[in-house]
Amino acid sequence: MSEKQPVKAGWPTHSALYPQRRRRIYTMVILAVVLAAMIVLATTVGSARIPFVTTFKILLSKLPFIALNPDWTSNLETIILDIRLPRIILAGVSGAALSIAGATYQGLFRNPLADPYLIGVAQGAALGAVIGFMVPLSWGSMGFLVTPLLAFAGALVSTFIVYLLARVGKTLPASTLILAGVALGAFLRSIVSYLIISSGEQMHGIMFWMMGSFSLSQWAEVKIALPMVVVGIIVILLCARPLNIMQLGEEQAQQLGVNVERYKLILLIAATLITAAAVSFVGIIGFVGIIIPHAVRLVSGADYRSLLPLSVFTGAIFMILADMLARTVLSPTEIPIGVITAICGAPFFLYLLRRKKRVIF
């Protein structure tokens, strides 16, 4: 029987990793429960207040293998299932997408200020949306999807242009990618500004879209955005371990057996797709992709196996809460969601910087 090999200094043992893994699972379960409770709570809040118990029963009655005798009116069911619930689900999906995309970009570029809009996604989506507002296109009953689909196409095209500009042979230098994104973003922003000035009566709708809103959310939008975001999140989560290794530097990661260029491309595509899916339906919502990963990092550490999934749950909870505030603070007037996220996010981010005296990364 061979002797056990000595454990090298600094290497985590299985006994040390197990509590970390268990704590990560417990934290995700707790956040999942909080997210479910937040969905039910947000569904009760609105111009017509519905009791929490009634809302819970209506939602519970739609689950398989559960039969409840309805003691509520059809109007309440319509309000909850057809008006509020798709809005809340889309808010959660958007928050999760922007949060994990922000964490991915920060790890990919090893830049704590990176956000989902760094390489021109927002500017391309804005250009597509403005064109959708100004060009009289109609697809019959699906006409409400014209602007979101044009915004999605604009986001993907702008990212593809940045990729072509930044690619050098078979490599994709992060610094060149960022510079190309900033340059193209400034160019597209100038075009969008000119189109807004020339938009006439459409200016109000364009400005409201650019500040973000879930007010017109429908189940059709959820059915389109949700699968793309879920697939993108799964791909990113599967790349958590290589992303951890890439924090050591590209050369050292390659020496450890990580195909850096392949994972950079996979992560870039996945993060861009879920960002474009979120932005195209709800507009440009700032600060979520920066503040949520940093807040989670302060609690869970810089291990992307914890940071990425926790960012998904935390981002969804934050966005649902922000949307609830947006539609209730000045009811019946609705505040753009981008205003709420900036008001909540900027002071908190400054507090984190002041508290730690340095950027945690």
N, C-alpha and C positions, 0 to 999 in steps of 0.2 A: 504494500500500500504506500503510495507516494505521499511525501510530506506536502502540506499546504504551502503555497507560495506566499511569501510575506507581502503585506499590503504596503504599497509605496506611499510615502508621505505626501499628503495633499490630495490623494485620490479618494473620492467618496466611496464608502463601503455600502453594501446592500442594506445594512441596518441603519445607515444614515439616510439613504435615499427613500426608504419605505415611509418614514414619518412625513417627509416632504410630499411624496405622492399622495398619501392619505389626506394630508392637510389641503392639498390642491383640490382633491375630489370633494371634500367636505365644503370647501369654499364655493365651488361651482354649484353644488346642490343647494346651498343656502341662497346664492344669487338667483338660481332658477326659480326657487319658491318666491323670492321677493319680486322677480319679474312677473310671475303669474298673478300675484296679489296686486301688483301695480296695474296690470292690464284690466283686472276686474274693477279696481278703484277708479281708474281713468274712464272706464265705460260708464260709471255712475254719474260722473261730473259733466255738466253742460247746462244749457239754458233750461232744459227740463230735467230736474234732479230726480233720479231714480234710486230707490233704496238699494244698498249694497247686497242685501239678501236676495232681493228680486233679480238683480243683475246676475248674481251668482247662479241662481236657479235657471235663468234663461240660457246662460252659457252652458251650464251643466246638462241641460236637456238636449243639447245638440251633439253631445258626445255619444259614441256608439255603445249599445248595450245598457243605456240608462233611460228609463222611462219615468217621467214626472207628470203629474196632473197639473196642467197649466192653470194658475190662479192669477194670471196677468193678462192685460189686454193685448190685442194684436198690434196696436200702435206702439206700445213699449217695446215689443219684440222687433218691430221694424226699425225703431230708433237705435236700438242696441246693435242688432245684427247687420243692418244695411247702411247705417250712417256712421256710427261711432267706431264699431269694431274694425272695419277696414282701415280707417284712419289711424287707429292705435297700432294695428299690426304693421302698417307701412312705416309708422314712426319708429317702432322697435327695430324693424329690418334696416331702416336707413341708419339709425344710431349704431347698430352692430356693424354694419358695413363700413361706415366712416371710421369707427374706432379701430377695428382690426386692420383696415387699410393704412391708417396713420401709424400704428405700431409697426406694420410691415415696412413701410417706407423709412421709418426711423432706423430700423435694423438694417435694411438693405443699403441705405446711404450712410449709415453710422453717423447720423445727424439728428440731434435732439429737436431741431426746429422743423424737421420735415413733416409735411402734412399730405393728405390725399390729393391736394390740388397742386402739388409742387411741379409737375411736369406737363401742365397745360390742360388737365382734364376739365377743370371748372370753366376756363376760358373757351374751350371748344364746345362744351355743353351750352354755355351762354349764347354763343354765336348760333348754334343750331336752334335753340329755343326762340331767339329773336326772329330768325327767319320763319319759324313756325307761326309766330304771332303776326308777322307782317304779310306773309304770302297766303292768300285765301285758298287753302287746300281743304278738302273734305272727303272723308271715306265713309260716308253714310253714318250708320250707328256707331262706328269706331272712330269718328272724327276727333273725339277728345284725346286720342292717342297720337295725333299728328305731331304736336309740339314735343311731348316726351321722346318719341322715337327720333325726331330730328336732333334733339339734344343729345340723346345716346349716340347717334351716329357722329355728331360733331365731336364728342368727347373721345371716341375711339379713333377718329381720323387725326385729330390733333396729337394724340399720344403716339400714333404710328409715325407721324411726321417727325416728332421729337426723337423717336427710336432710330429712324433712318439717319437723321442728322448726327446723332451721338455715336452711332456704331462705328467702330474702327476695326476693320477686318472681321475677325471672329470674336472680338472682345467688346464689352460695353462699359467704358469707364464711367463711374458714378458721377465724377465731377463734370464731365462733358455732358452727361444726361441732364444734370441739374441746370447747367448753363443754357443748354438748348431749350429746356422747358421754360426757363425764365424769359428768354428772348422771344420764343414763339408766343408765350402767354401775354407779353406786353404788346406784341403785334396784333393778336386777336382781340385784346382788350380795347385797343384803339378803334378797331373796326366796329366792335359792339357799341362803343360810346357814340360813334357817328350814326349808327343805325337807330339807336335809342332816340337821339335828337331828331331824327327824320321820321320817327314812327307815328307822330301825330296822336290820334286817339288811343293807340295801342300802348302808349308810354306807361300808363298806370299799371296795366296788366303785366308788362315786361318787368317793371321795377319790383312789383310784388312777387313775381316768380323768382327774381334774382335774390331776394332777401329770404326766400324759403317759406313754404306753406304746405300744410297737409289738408287744407280746407276742402279741396275737391277730390279727395282720395276715394277710389272705388275698388271693388273686389277685382275688377279686370286688371288694374295696375298692380295689385298685390300678387295676382297669379303670374304676372310677367316678371316682376322684380324678385320675388321670393326665391324661385328656383335658381336664378343666376347668382344671387347672394349666397345661398346655401352651398352651392357647388364651389364658389370661389373661397368661401370660408373653410370648407373641408380641405381644399388644395393647400391653402396657407397653413392650416394646422398640421398637415402631414409634412410640411417643410420646416417645422419648428426646430428640430434638432440641427439640421444643416445651417439654419439661420443663427443658432447659438454659436456654432463653430465659426461662422463667417465674421463674428464680432472680434475674433483674434487677428483679423487681417486676411486679405485674399490669398497672399502667398502661403501663409501658414495653414489656411483652410485647405488649399490644394495639396499641401504636403500631408495633411491628415486624411486625404482621400475624397474630399468634397469637390464635385464638379461645379465650381463657382459660377461660371458663365451660364450653365444650364439652369441652376437654381435662381440666379438673378433674373433670367428671362421668365421662368415659371412664376416667380413671385411678382414680378412687374406686371405680367398679363393678368394674373388673378386679382391683384389689388386694384388695377385699373378698371377691370370689368365690374367689380362690385361697387367701386366708386361711381362709375358712369351709370350703373343701374340705379343707384340711390339718387344721384343728382338729377338725372333726366326726369324723374317723376315729382320731386319735391323742391327743386331749386338748389341754389348754392347755400349751404349751411356751414358756417365757419366755426372754428375752434374745437369742434368735437374730436377731430382726428389728432389734435395736439394734446388737449387737456386730459382726455380719458386715459390714453396710454401712460402719461406721466403720473396721473393719480394712482393707477393700478400698479405701476412700477414701484412707487413709494411703499406700497403695502406688500406686494408679492415678490419684489425683487426683479432682476433683469433677465431671469430665465424665461425664454420665449415659450417654453412648454406650459408655463403658468400664465405669462403675460397675455398671450394671444387669446386663449379661451375666456379668461377673466375680462378682457377688454370687450369681447362680444357681449357678454351679459351686462356689464356695467354701462356700455354705450347704449344698449337698448333701453335700460332702465332710465338713464339720464335723458334720452330723447323723448320718451313717453312722458316723463315728468315735465320737461320743457314745453312740450306741446299742450299738456294740460294747463300749464300756466298761461300759455299764449292765448288760449281760447276762454279763459275765465277771469284773468286779472282785470281787463277792461270790457267785460261782456256787456252788450252783444258785439262790440268791436273786437276784432281779432288782431293780435300783434304778430308780425312776421316772426317765424321761428328763429331766423338768424339773429334777430335782435335779442331774443331771450338767451340763446346760447352764448352770445358775446357778453351780455351783462353778467351771466352766471360764470362763464369760463374765464374771462380776463382777470377779475379780482382773485379768483381761486388760484390761477396760474401764478400771479404775482405773489400770492401768499406762500405758495410752495417754494418759489425761488427765494423768498426772504427767509423762510423757515430753514431751508437746507443750505443757504448761502452759496449754492452752486447748482448747476444743472445735473440732475441724476441721470446717468446713462450707463 
